[in-house]
């Protein structure tokens, strides 16, 4: 992406991109991508905690998210094969979204205490199909958008993603706190919400294929890795992807149990996230796209990464303040903005360095590493929080983000040194 400061009618160009049909598809598919995550994450953990499960068990439940870290294993099949006559990308989008509708709705037939193995199994299926949907949506976004559109497209996608998380988080908790709905009813409603993604997929345009399909399954599996790891500093790039959102991800894993332990009701938490979080979400989505459009991805990573650290530190203040509405509102609103900003630049960076011939597999490899902190490190958060207490836990999550920030400087220098050299992948900025 061009990092030069744009002049003239840059704002008009930005608005035209924002209201175009491509961005509507990005918004709705982003919603479909974000919806399943909390249904096996914080929303489910709220339910588990209410049923009396201990923090250690709840923390280890994060391991059901392993498919998010392993999705690169089956991504080559999605690069190589077209399962139905609906396009290379749209066919896999449709299949995974229908599967998610069915598996999320199936949670309505279970209870965490009396059907615990079934809940675990269904959650594994949900994360598998959710990870599969992410594989193809990431590839679709990279192939459907030009390099100039990638920053704002990623921003709108993340905006939709956060709307999906808001639906399966705040709205789900609000509904579960009403006498009219049980937790089972809530999961049935959430499953039905996947129709939004199916609608978007049905009317989306299949991206023009710039490169032929991999000639064989072997090429689909081996080619993406050979191409990526032949690049200079590939390991450094992977390390950055692994570490950039480490603190933010670990802190997010324990927000719901923290709310319960502070005595904050589901309705109180949901209303704060829904009302103030929505305002923050809109502001963050537009601001993220605008900043990336003006400053480029690398500079945005710096700014948003620092803001992420500050928002994580806010939970230290909340843990000390207890059930305090003003502090809760400020912390949640700021976290919503900064987490979305960081995610926007993060996914735009990963998209910008993929080779379009192997988009699904390379992007899956990168986003698999992105999920490691949430799944592997996240599985230990319950033990850590139980051991050191909430204040120390969130202070640790704040400072563990520093290594990822420091790597941005190295990556910026590498890109600057190689700016004049043509590569097989897009420029970082």
N, C-alpha and C positions, 0 to 999 in steps of 0.2 A: 504494500500500500504506500502511496506517495505520502511522504511526511512533510513536504513543504507546506508552509502556511498558505492556505487558499485565500484568494482575494476575489473581488468582484461579486459575483452572484453565488458564492459558495453556500450561503444559507438557503437560497432558493433551490439549489441543487439538492441540498440535504432534505428539504421538505418534500420535494418530488419523489425522492427515494423512499421517504418515510410512508407516503400514502399510496405507493404503487401496489399492484396485485401480488408481486413477489413477497412483499413484506407481510401481507395478510396471511399467506401460506406459512411464512416463518412464524408468525404469531400463534396460529392455531396448532401447528405441529410442535412448537415449543411448549404449548399447554399440554399436549398429549405426552410429551417427553417428561415434563415435570410432575404430572399427576401421580404416577405410581410410586415415586421415591419415598414420600412420607408415609404411605400406606404400609410399608414394611419398615419404616423408620420411626420418627418421633411420635406420629399419631398412634401407631401400634404400641409403642413403648408407654404412652399415656394409659392405654387400655391395660397393658400388662401390669403396670404399677398399681392401677386401681384394683386389679384382681389380686394383688398382694405378692407379686413376684419380687424377689430381692434384686438389688442393683447389679450384682455380679451376673446373674442370669440375664437381666435386661441388656447389660453391656455385651455379653457374648452373643446375644441375638443379632448383633451387627454382622455376624459371619454369614447370615443369609444373603448378604450383599456381595458375596464372592463372585457371582457371575459378572458383576460390573468390572472386576479386576481381571477377569479371564476371557473377556469377550473377543479378544484378538485371536483366540483359538479357532472360533468358527466364522470370523469375519471373512476369511478368504472364500468361503462358500458363497457369501453374499456378493462378492466381487465377481465370481466366476459364473454362477448359475442364475437363470431367470425362471422362477418356479411356475408362474402363471403369465398369461398373455396380458400383462398390465404394465409393462415397462420394467427395466432392470431395477430401478430404485423403488418405484411405487408399489410393485408387487410385494416386496418384502415389507414395506411400510404397512400395507393393508393386512397381511397375514399376522404380523406381530401385534397390531392394534386390536384385531378381533380376538386373538388369544388373551390379551390383557383384559379385555372386557369380560371374558368368561372366567378367568382365574381370580380377578379381583372380586367379582360378584360371588364366587364360590366361598369366599371367606364368610359370607352371610350364613352359611350352613354349619359354622363351627363355633367353638368357644375356647379361649386360650388355656383354661384349666382342664376342662374335660376332654378336649380334642387337641392337646398340645402338639403331638407328632403331625397331625393333619395340618395344623396352622403353619408349622415349620415347613412342611412339604409345599403347601400352597404358596408360601412366601418365597421359597426358592424358585418355584415356577414363575411367579410374578417378576422377580428380579432377572430371571433368565430372559423372559420375553421383553421386559423393559430394556435390558442391555442390548438385545437384538434390535429393538426399535431404535435405540440410540445409535447403533452402528450405522444403520441405513439413513437415519435422519441427518447425521453428521456428514455422511457422504453426499446426500442430496443437497445439503446447504452449500457445501464446497463447490459442487458441480453446477448448481443452478445460479449462483451468484458470481459476478465478476470480481476481480481483485478490489476494484473501487467500491463495490457494494458490500464487501465482506464484513467490514467493521460495523456498519449500521445493521446489516442482516443478522450478525451475531447478537447485537444489542437487542433487536426486536425478538429474536428467538429466545434469549435469556429472559426478556420481559414476559413472553408467553410462558416460559418455563416457571418463572416465579408465580405467575397467576395460577398455574397448575398446582404448584406447591401450596399456595394460599388456599386453594379449594380443598385439597386433601389434608391441609393442616388446620387453619383457622376455621373454615366452614365445617369441616368434619367434626372438630371438637365442639363447636357451637351446637351442631345438630345432636351430637351424642349427649349433651348436657340438658336436652329438652326431654320432657316426659313422653313426648309423642314418638321419639325415635330411640331404638336400641342401637348398640354398636353394630349389630348385624345389619340393621336397616341402613346405617351409614355406609357400610362397605358396598351394599347393593347400589346405593345412589352413586357412589364414587365409580363403580364399575360402569354404570350407564354413561357417566361423563366422558368415557373414552369414545363415544359416538362423535364428539367434536373432532378428534383426530382422524377418524374414519372419513368424515365429511371433507376435511381438508385434503386428505390423500386422494379422494375420488375426483376432486375438481382441480388438483394441482397438475401442472404440466411436467411431463418427464423431461429431465435435462438432456440437452444435446450431448451425445457421446463423442468426446474429442479423441479418444484412443480406443483401439479394439479391445474386446474382452481378453483376459489372459488366455493364452492358447491351450493351457492345460491346468489341472488342479495343482500340479507341482509348481508351475510358474506363479499361480495365484497365492500359494503359501510361501514360497521361497523369495520370489521377486521383491515384495515390499520390504522385507527385512534386509536383503542384500543392498537394495537401493538406499535405504535409510542409513544403515550402519557404514556405508562407504563414504558418507559425508564427514568432513572434518568436524570434530567436537560434538559428535552425535551423543556421546555419553553425558557430556555436560548439559546438553539440552534435556535429556531424559531426567537428569538429577533435578534440574529446575522444575520440570513438570511435576515431579514427585513431591517437592518440598514447598512449592509456592503457596498452596492453600492448606498446608498441614495443620497449623494452629487453628485456623478458621473451621476446618472440618472436624477436628477433635472437640472443639468447644461446642459446635452445633449438635453433636451426638447426645449431649447430656442436658440440653435445654429443657426438654419436657420433664424429666425427673426433678430438675431444679425447681421448676414451677410447682410441682406437687409438694416438694419438701418445704417450700416457702409459704405454702398455704394459699397459693393463687388458684382460683377455680378455673374450670375449663372455659366457662363463659367469659370471665374477666380476661383471661389470656387471649381467647379467640377475638374478643371485641377490640383489644389493643392491637393485635396483629391485623385484624380485618380493616379497622378504620384508619389508624395511623400508618399501619404497614402498607395499605393500599396507596396512600398519598406518597409514602417514601418509595414505593415500587414504581409508580409512574414517573416521579422525579428522577429516580436512579436510572430507569431504563432510557429515558430521553437524554439525560446527562451523559451516561456512558457512551451512547452512540455519537453524541456531539463531540465529546472529548477525543475519542478515538479518531473520528473523522478529521479533526483539526490537528491533533498532536501525534497521531500514529500509535501503534500498539505498544512499543517498548516504553515510551514515556508514560503511557497510561498504566502499564503494569507497575511502574514505580509508584505513581500517585495512589492508585487503588490498593496496592499492597500495604502501604503505610496506613491508609484509612482502615483496612481490615484489622490490623493489629490494634488500633485504637478502639474499634468496636468490640473486639474480644475482651479487652481490658475493662470495658463497660460492665461486663458481667461480674467482675470482681466487686464493683461498686454496688450492683444489684444484690449480690449475695450478702454483702454487709448491711445494706439498707433493709432487706427483708421484703415483706409484702407492702410495697410503697408504689402507689399507682403512677405518680409522676416519674419516678426513676425507671419503673418498668416500661412506661411508654417511650421515654427518651432512649433507653438502651435498645429496645426492640426496633424502633423506627430507624435508628442509626445503623444497627446491624443489618436490617433489610436493605438499606441503601448500599452500604459498603460491600456486603457479600455479593450483591448483584453486579456492582461495578467491577469487582475483581473477577467474577466469573465471566463477564462480557469480554474483557481484555484477554483473559486466559484462553477461552475457546477460540477467539479470533486468532490468537498467536498460533495455536495448534493447527487450525485450518490453513493458515498461511504457509506452513512448512510441509504440507502433504503433497505427494506426487499424484496428479489426477488419474493416472492409470491404475493406481492401487489405493484410491481414496479411502474406501471402507476399512481395509486392513490397517493401513498406517494410522488413520485417525483412531481406530479401535485400540491400537497399541498405545497411543498417547493418552487417550482417555481412560484406558485401563489403569495406567499408572496414576492418573488423576484420582481414581477411586480407591487406591491403596490406603491413603491416610484414613478415609472414612470407614473402611472395612477392617483392615488389620490393626492400625493404631486405634481406631474407634472401638474395637472389641475390648480394649484394656481400659477404656475411659471410666467404666463403672467401678472397677477395682481401684483406680487411681483417685477418683473423687471420693470414694468411701474411705480411703486411707488418709488422704491429706486434707479433706474438707473442700468445700466449694470455692472459697477465696483463693487458696493456694492452687487449686486445680486450674482455674481460669487464668491466674497469673502465669502458670507454666505454659498454657496454650498460647498466651500472648507472646512470650519470648521464643517459643519454638518456631515461630514464623520468620525469625531473623535470617537463618541460612538461605531460605528461598529468595528473600529480598536482595541479599548480597550477591547472589548468582546473576541477577539482572544486569549488573554492571559488566560482568564477564561476557554475557551474551551480547550486550550492546557493543562492546569493543570488537567482538568477533564479527558481528554484522557490519560494523564500520570498516573493518579491514578488508572484508570480502565484498564490499558494495559494488566495486567495479567489475567483479568477476561474475559471469553468467553461471547459474546453477540450474539443476533440474527441478528446483522447487522455488516457490515464491519468496520474495524478500521478506525479512522479518517485519519490517515496518510498513 
